[in-house]
């Protein structure tokens, strides 16, 4: 797959992730949109294939970080924050085991 196609796919993926992660938060949606567009515009004239691959890797890592680490919160009181995790962030709860298993 050509680098141009990879760059365009990453651009679209970042914007889709932005829309999911910051849903119902107009200020965060706009800030993320501006930052994504700005970063792509700043590197638009890059011609080195190695540097482009490095930038694609950074963009993919950012997308993964956004998708797996960001949780929305809403201020409900002066000192209270209501967290709104997305369904894909909720993982199965693995019970803790007090007794360690012994190797044979």
C-alpha positions as CSV (number, residue, x, y, z in Angstrom):
1,X,0.0,0.0,0.0
2,X,1.4,3.4,-0.9
3,X,2.3,6.0,1.7
4,X,-0.2,8.5,0.5
5,X,-3.0,6.0,1.1
6,X,-1.6,5.2,4.6
7,X,-1.4,8.9,5.5
8,X,-5.0,9.5,4.3
9,X,-6.3,6.4,6.2
10,X,-4.5,7.6,9.4
11,X,-6.0,11.1,9.0
12,X,-9.5,9.6,8.7
13,X,-8.9,7.2,11.5
14,X,-7.7,9.9,13.9
15,X,-10.8,12.0,13.1
16,X,-13.1,9.0,13.6
17,X,-11.4,8.2,16.9
18,X,-11.7,11.9,17.9
19,X,-15.4,11.9,17.3
20,X,-15.9,8.7,19.4
21,X,-13.6,9.7,22.3
22,X,-14.8,13.3,22.7
23,X,-18.5,12.7,21.8
24,X,-20.8,15.4,23.3
25,X,-17.8,17.7,24.2
26,X,-17.8,20.4,21.6
27,X,-14.7,22.2,23.0
28,X,-12.6,19.0,23.0
29,X,-13.8,17.9,19.6
30,X,-12.8,21.3,18.1
31,X,-9.4,21.3,19.8
32,X,-8.6,17.8,18.7
33,X,-9.8,18.6,15.1
34,X,-7.5,21.7,15.0
35,X,-4.5,19.8,16.4
36,X,-4.9,16.8,14.0
37,X,-5.3,19.2,11.0
38,X,-2.4,21.3,12.1
39,X,0.0,18.4,12.5
40,X,-0.8,17.0,9.1
41,X,-0.5,20.5,7.5
42,X,2.9,21.0,9.2
43,X,4.2,17.8,7.7
44,X,2.5,18.1,4.3
45,X,5.7,18.8,2.5
46,X,7.7,15.9,4.0
47,X,9.2,13.8,1.2
48,X,11.5,11.4,3.0
49,X,9.9,7.9,3.0
50,X,11.6,7.1,6.3
51,X,10.4,10.2,8.0
52,X,6.9,9.7,6.6
53,X,6.8,6.1,8.1
54,X,8.0,7.5,11.4
55,X,5.2,10.1,11.4
56,X,2.7,7.4,10.5
57,X,3.9,5.3,13.4
58,X,3.6,8.3,15.8
59,X,0.0,9.1,14.5
60,X,-1.0,5.4,14.9
61,X,0.3,5.4,18.5
62,X,-1.6,8.6,19.2
63,X,-4.8,7.0,17.9
64,X,-4.3,3.9,20.0
65,X,-3.6,6.1,23.1
66,X,-6.8,8.1,22.5
67,X,-8.9,5.0,21.9
68,X,-7.6,3.1,24.9
69,X,-6.8,5.7,27.6
70,X,-9.1,8.6,27.4
71,X,-12.3,8.7,29.6
72,X,-14.8,11.6,29.6
73,X,-15.8,13.2,32.8
74,X,-18.5,15.7,33.8
75,X,-18.4,18.0,36.8
76,X,-21.6,17.3,38.8
77,X,-20.7,19.2,42.0
78,X,-17.9,21.3,43.3
79,X,-15.7,18.3,44.1
80,X,-17.4,15.6,42.1
81,X,-16.7,14.2,38.7
82,X,-18.9,11.7,36.9
83,X,-16.8,9.4,34.6
84,X,-18.4,8.2,31.4
85,X,-16.3,5.2,30.0
86,X,-17.0,4.0,26.5
87,X,-18.1,0.4,26.1
88,X,-14.8,-0.6,24.4
89,X,-12.9,0.6,27.5
90,X,-14.8,-1.7,29.9
91,X,-12.8,-4.9,30.3
92,X,-13.6,-8.1,32.1
93,X,-12.8,-7.8,35.8
94,X,-10.2,-10.5,36.6
95,X,-10.4,-11.5,40.3
96,X,-7.4,-11.1,42.4
97,X,-5.9,-14.3,43.9
98,X,-4.3,-14.0,47.4
99,X,-2.5,-17.4,47.2
100,X,0.3,-17.5,44.6
101,X,0.6,-20.6,42.5
102,X,3.7,-22.6,43.0
103,X,5.9,-23.7,40.1
104,X,6.5,-27.4,40.0
